[in-house]
Amino acid sequence: MGMKGDEIEKFIKDAFPDAEVTMTDLAGDDNHWAAVVVSSAFKGKSRVQQHQMVYAALKGNMGGVLHALQLTTQAKD
């Protein structure tokens, strides 16, 4: 069991409507994902704060239904 990339992307875009999200299934199992998230909401935030914001957007699915997420975040200009 896992989460589909479009489900993860929806959680992120619901929290950050301007986000550009690129999802990559690292193992082909819907359990190990890489996400690149670019949003203006990250402006002025540390990398740790940006990641915490994304994890919060996933509403408790991280570590449960979603086993692993390799996360790259960047502030949009």
Secondary structure, DSSP 8 states (H G I E B T S, - for coil): ----HHHHHHHHHHH-TT-EEEEEESSSSSSEEEEEEEEGGGTT--HHHHHHHHHHHTTT-BTTTB-EEEEEEEE--
